[in-house]
Structure formats: C-alpha cells, structure tokens
Amino acid sequence: MRQAHRVHASALVVLALPAAAVAWAWPQGVAPWRFVAIVSAWAGTGLLIASLVLMLREPLLARALGGLEHMLRWHHRAGVAGYLVLLAHPLALALDARVEDPALAAAVLDPRGQPWAVGVGWAALLAMMAGLAATFMPSLAYRPWRATHFVLGFAVAGGLVHVLELLGHAGLPWLVAALAAVVLVWRFVLLDRGWRSLAYRVTATTHPAATMIEATLAPLAAGLRAAAGQFVLARFLDAERYAACGAFHPFTVSEVAAGGRLKVAIKALGPCSAQLQQLQPGALVQLQGPFGEFLGGDEPSPDALPPQGSQRTQRPQQPQRPQRPQLWIAGGIGITPFIAALRQGPCSVPTTLLYLVRRPEDAAFADELRAMAESQPLFTLSIQPTGDAPPALEPLLVRLADLPGRQVQVCGPPALVRALLPLLAARGVPRAQVHHEAFDFR
C-alpha cells in the first residue's frame, strides 16, 4: 500500500545518509579500534545530518517523507542514535591508543594540550548531551525545550568544525558541512523567522465551547492549499497581546472555505492557546503548511486549487470519499478534523462519530453536530461525557456489531490512542484499518 511506503520514507533517510558517509570513509588497513573510531564518527555524523533534514517543516518534503509527524519522530530517533554512536568515537580512539601505550588512553580523552579542534569536538558532544537530556523531560515548558534545540544546532555546527579542521581536505566533509549549513539556515531563519510563510488576517471569531475559540482566517494574498483534517503552523504577530505565541504552533483546520479562507479551532491547553481565547478580528497571522494526512488530507487534487502564488480566487479542496464504513473517535480538541470533514459535505458511507468529552459543556460544535446527525441518514453521533476519570472505552465499542469491517480514525490525546489500540485489536479490527495521529511535536 502506498501509504505504508510513505510512512517508511523518513526511516530511509535515516539509513541512507549514514550508510553513504560510512561507505565514503570506509577504512582499510587500520587497527580494529581505529576502524571502530572512524566508522562511528561518520555513521554518527550521517545520523545527525539526517536528523537535521527531518526537522524541516516544508509541506512538499513532509508529503514525500510520510507526513510531518513521521518526520519529527524519526528526527528524534536519528538525533539520539547519532549522539550514542558518536560517544563510541573518542572511546574507540582511547582504546586504540591503549594498545600502543596504556598511558596514552587517558591523554586521548583529555582535550587539554591537544589541537583546538579536539576541544571543539568535546564541547559539541557535551552540548549535544545537555540538549538531548532536555528533550526527554516532558514536564519542561515549551520555551526552554525549544531553546535546547538551538543548543543542539550549535552542537552539530561545532562537530562539523571539528571534522573539517582535522581532515582539512575537500570532498565529502565539505559537502556535509554545506548541507548542514543550508538546513540550519532554512529552519532557524527561513522557517522559524517566518520568511517561508503566508500572511493572513483574522476576520471573525466564535466560541464553540467554554475553553475553545474558532477563528476565521483570510489570506492577504496567496493562500494555503489546505484540506479538511490537515493542520497548519501559525504565529500571531501582536507581541503585546499574544506574547506566548511568538513561535509557530500547530492548529487543525476546522473548515476550508472559498477564497482561500480557513477556520482553525484553538483550545486553551497552554500559555499561547490560553491567550488566543481573547483573539480579536483584525489580528495578523503567519501560516505555514498545510501538513498531515489525517482523513486523507495529504492527497491533494491537482485541480482542486490553483498553485500557491496565484491571485485567482481559490476553491476549497474536495475530500476523498472513503470506501468502507467509518468509525471516528474524537477526544477533546480531536473533534476538529471530523467537523472539518463533515462541513465539506454529507457522509457517503455509514459513519459513526464517538465524541468523548469531560463534561457536556466541553463538547465543541455540539449543536452543529446534532443538526448534521438529524439531516444525514448515514451519520450517527454519540457524545459521551466521561468526567475526570479515564473513559470506559470497551462498552462503547461493543455497541458496534460491524466494527471489524470499519475504517477507524482516532484523533485525541496520546493516552486515548494508547488505550484504544489494544481494544480495537481485541475486537477484530486489523491494524491496517486504524489510523491515528498524535500531533505531538516535542
């Protein structure tokens, strides 16, 4: 299946770049520990370059590599693996020196008295250690977590300086350094500073639930080619009102309308989204994207919209029609891609939406969803208040006698997804029929 092929494309990048680097630098006629030192250095460098490439938030690249979520998951894996492999490099050098003279082993591990490039290499390795340690702290606030990624960028740059100074010749080292420089500038300048974004203005806001706002965004020039179920990265430019929103944050598109207009639903889950509950019309927004393949959103029709940069009025992209009955399970803000799909047109196959909320007043779009359920014979709605305890999911699934024949789409907190997967498998739903996205970018 083509989707499975795309899912593994990010992993292919992680395998191909270190393999190419090791093949270029494959040592011949050297002692065993020297061999390990050389291979680990280039394998680790290749993994770090792969990690850099996979952090680029470019829609075309994300579509080619299986979606942004898969890219960022493999970005994290490649970074951790690269650090661990690089740890073997100085240790192997020390063991190689120990074969000649045990006293030399300690000297190899001591940057004092060695060329300055050795000290830069050690500094890069220590910076990488600190940065990666912070990324494994889920309780760390967003801004400190983001700052650690800048540290990791400098660590990679320092490691490349170490390589270039010690090798000192043209060829692959310079190509690797050039690629890393391009990626770092692309990410931290073109993307993070908003140079690769499109300008929008907030034209209207509504409150579909007590702690949620839905904002209508109109493009000031060209608009994004978004589809129902995709998400965008947004930065709000009024620093005085929305100080916590200086970086780009992901928000799911809740409606795609004519003229390039989009609606995004924002629930108060953190400092930025809490400030945006007071969002007013007229605010300027920068958008990047669209991203995601939920509900088939990563399959744009070439004729659905004009190319980016066109000044013609853009028409909303039509959703793909599912081939089998659907079960949609939404938790909290996870209702957004489903309301977006329902707004695109009536269901073409039997579709059941199971909407889990803590309290009845937390059910966003409840009146709109009930009206759709009354007017659409193929659409069934079940809104389930769960309270503060974890929801009892199995009784809800037992009600669906035809569950094994349904395509299951899950959007909600990671804990909900983890709880559902084994229950669905126990009810006979093949794993290939279950699609979920965690939207976890940390």
N, C-alpha and C positions, 0 to 999 in steps of 0.2 A: 504494500500500500504506500502511496506517495507520501502521505503524512508521516509515516514511520521513518521513511528515508530522510525527510527534512529534520525530524527530531534528532537524528544521529549526525547531522551535518556539523554541529558545533563540536561534537566529540572528534570528528575527523580533523578539524583544525588543530585540536589539542594534540592529536597523534602525529599529524603531518609535519608541523613546524619543528618540534624537537628531533624527529627522525631525520629530517633534511639537514639540520645542523650537525647531528652526530655523524651522518654519512659524509658530510664535507670534511669534518675534523677527525675522521676515524684514524686512531693512532696505530702505527706499525713499528715493530721492533723496539718496544719500550717495556720496562718492567711492569709487572702486574698492577701494583698500586699506582704507578704513574698513568697506566691505562685507565684505571677507575677514575682518577682525578680529572683527566681530560674529558672522558665521556660524560661524567656527572656535570662538569662545567657547561658543556654545550647542550646537554639534554635539559638542564635547569634553565639555561638562557632561552632555549626554544619554548619551554613551557611558559616562561614569563612573557615572551613576545605574544604567544597565543592568548594568554590572559589579557594582555593589552588590547589585542584586536577584538576580543569578545566583549569589551566594555563599551564599544562604540554603539551609540543609540541611533543608528541610521535605519530607516524603515526598509529600504531595499536589502541591506545586509541582514537585518533581522529576519526578513521573509525567506531569504536564501538559506539561513542557518537554523531554521526551525522555530523562529519566534524569539522575542526578547527575553522571555522567562528562561528558555533553554540556554540562550547565550550567557545570561548572567549566572546561571547555575554552573555552567562549565567554566566561565571566567573565574569563579571562586575555586573550583576544583583545580584548575590549572595553576592558579597562584599558589595554593597550598602545596601542591605537588612540586612545583618549581622550587619553592623555598626548601622543602625537605631534601630534594635531590641536590641542591646547591650546598646544603650542610655537609654532604659527603665529600665535596671538593677539597676543603682545607684539611679534613681528617685524612683523606687518602694521600695528600701531599706530605703530611706529617709521617704517616706510616711508610711512605716511600723513602723519606729521609732517614727514618729509624733503621731501615735495612743497612744503610751505609754507616750510620753512627747514631746510637740512641740519643746522644746529647743534641743532635740536630732537630729531632722531632719537636721539642719544646720551642726551639728557635723559630721553626716554620710557623708555629701558631702564635707567635708574638710579633705584632706589627712594628714594634719599636726597632729601629735600626735597619728597616727594610725600605725599599723604594716607596715613594708616597702613594703609588697606585695600589700597593698592597693595603695600606691603611684605608684608602677609599673603598676597596672591596669589603673590608671588615665593617666599615661604617654602613655600607649598603646592606650587608647581611643583618646587622643589628637593627637597622631601621625597618627592614622587612619583618623581622621578628616582632617588633613592637606594633607595627601596623596590622599584621595578621592576628596578633593576640587580641587587639581591639575588635576586630571583625567577628570574633567568636563570643562577644559579650552582647547578648540580645537585649539586656536592660540599658545599654548605652544609648544616650539621647542621639537624635539624628545628626545634629551638627557636629558633635565630637566624632561620631562614627564617620561622617563624610570627610572630616579633616584627616583622619587616618589614611584615607585613600590618596590624599595629596602626598602624605609621607611615603606611601608605597610607590607613587610615581617617581619621587626623588630617589628612592632606593633603587629602582630599576635604572634610572639615569646614571646613578653612581656606579652600579655594576657594569654598565656599558663603558663608562670611562675607564674602569679597571681593565676591561678586556682590551680596549683599543690601545691603551698606554703600554700594556705588557706585550701584546702581539706586534703592534706597530707596523702593520703592512695592510695593503689594500685587499679587497676580496670580501668574503662573507662578513667579517666583523663590521666593516663599514656599511654594508647593506643592511645588516641587523640594526645598527645604530640609526641609520636613516629611517628605517621602517618604524622603530620605536619613537623617534622624534616626531614623525608625521602623525602617528596615532595619539601621542600625548598632546600635541598642539590641537589636533582635531577634537579631542574630547574636552580638554580643560579650557580651550579658547573658543573654538567654533561652536561647540555644543553647550558647555556649561555657561558661557557668557551670552548665549542666545543668538549668535550670528547665524546659526542654521535653524531658524525658527520663523514662523509666520505670525503676523500681528492680527489680533482680534480685539473686539470691544464687547463688553457685557451690555446687552440690550434689555434684559429682563431677568428677574429672579422670582422664584416661588419657594415655598416651604412644604414639600410633600410629607414631611414627618417632623416631629418635635426637634430633632437634632440633625436635620438634613436640609440642605438647600439644593435647588436645581437652577442652574444658571444657563441662560441662552447667550451664545457667543456668535457674533457676526464677524466675518473676515473684513479687514480693511482693504485688502487687495485680493491676492490669490488665496484660496482655501485649501485645507487638507482633504485628501481623498479617503474619508473615513467610512466605515460600515458599522452596522449595528453589532454591538458586542465587543468592538475594539476599544482601546483606551488611548489617551493622549497624555503627554507630559506638559504641564502648564506651569508658568511662572507669572505671578501677578506683580505689576510694576509699581504700584503705590507703596513704597517702602514705609511710609509713615503709618498707613492703616494695616498693612499686611506684612509686618517686619519678619514674621516667621516663614514667609513664602518666597524668600529671595532665591531659593533653588527651585529646580523643576521637580514637580510632584506628579505622580500618576493619578488620573481620574478617568473613570469609564464613561464612554459616550452613552447617554441615555436616549438620544434621538438624533437622527440625521435628517435635516430639512433642506428645502430648496435654497438656492443662493449661497451654498456653502455654509449655512448656519448649522451649529451644533448645540446640543444641550449636554451638560455634564452634571452628574449628581455628586454632591460632596457631603459626606457625613462627618460630624465632629469627632474625630478619632485621635487628633494630635494638635500641637500648637498651631500649625498652619491651617488645617481644616476647621479648627475652632474659630480662628479669626475670620475665615471666609463665610461663616454663618451670617456675618453682617455685610456681605458683599452687596454693593450698590451698582445699578446701571451706570454706564459710563466708564467703568474701570477698564484699563488696558491690560491685555493678557498676551503672552507669547506662548505659542503652541508648537510642539514637536510631535511627529508621528505621522500617521497612526500606527499602533502596534497591536499585536495579539491576533490569535486565530480562534478565539472562542466563538462558538456557533458558526464557524466557517468564515470568520471575518478577515482572514489573511488571504482570501481568494478573490481579489477584486476583478470585476468585469472590465475589460479594456474599454468598452463602450459606455460604461456607466457614468464616467465623469471626464471632462477634458483634462489635459495634462496640467500639472502644477505650473503656475505662472500664467495660465490663460486668464483673460479678463472676461470670458463669456460666463453667463450665469450657470453655475454648477447644479446638476441634478443629483438627488440622493442615490446612492448605490443600492441596487436591489439585492436583498438577501438570497442566499442559496436555499433551495427548497429541500428539506430533509426527506429521506426515502423511507424511513421506518418510524413507528410511533415514538414519541418523545416523553421522557421524564425529566423535568427541570427541577433542581433542588437549589434553593437560594437561602443564604443565611445573612441577615442584616443588609449591608450595602451591596451584597451579592445579587440583589434583585435587579441592579441596573442593567446588565446586558440583556436580561429577559424582557424588561419593559421596553428596551430599545427594539428588540426583535418583534414584539407584539405591535408596536406602533408602526412598523413597516407594512403590516397587512395581516389578515386573518390566517390562522394556522391551517396548513394544507394537509396535515396528518393529525391523528389523535395526540393531544399534548396535555400532560398534567403538570401543573406548577405547584410544588410544595414549598411554601414560603415560611421559613422559621424566623420568629421574632421573639424578643424577650417579653414585651408587653404589647397589647393590641395597638396602643398609640404609636408604637415604633414601626408599624407597618407602613412604609412609604408607598405611595401610589395606590393605596388600598381601594379607594372608590373607583379609580380608573380601571384597576384590575377586575373588580367585581362587575363593572359595566361590560368589559370585554368578555368575561365568562358568560354573561347573560346573552350577549349578542352572537357569540361564536359557538356553534354546536360542537366543534372539535376541541374546544379549550375548556379544561377543568381546573378550577382554582381551589387550593386548600391553604388557608393562612392558619398557622399553628403557633400560638403563644407558648413559650417554653419556660418562662420565668428565668431565674438566675441559675438554675441547675442545668447540667448538660441535657439536651433533649433526648427523649426516648425514641430512637430512630426506628428500631425494628418493628414496633406496632404500626408505624406509618407505612413501611414498605410492604407489610403483609397484606394490606388492603388491595394491592395491585397484583391481580392474578396473572396478568400478562407481562410481568416485569422482565423476565429473561429475554423477551423479544423487543424490548425498548432500547433506544439510544438514550443514555443517561448523561446529562450535563449538570455539573456541580459547580457552583460559584459561592464561596463563602470563606470564613476563617480557616486557616490550616487545620485546626483541631476538628472542625466539622468534616473536612475532606478525609482526614486520617480515620475518623470513626466510621465513615460511610463505606470506604473501600472494602474492608473485610465483610461487612454486612451484605453488600451487593454481590460479592463473590459467593457467599453462602446461599444467596437466593438464586444463583444460577446465571448471573449476568456476566458474560465474558469480559475480561479486562479491556479488550479492544473496543467495547461498546461504551466505556466510561471515559468521559472527557472532563477534565477539571483544570483550572488554572489557579495558582495560589496568589499571584500578584504580589509576591514577596521579593523586594528588590534590595534587601540588606544582607 
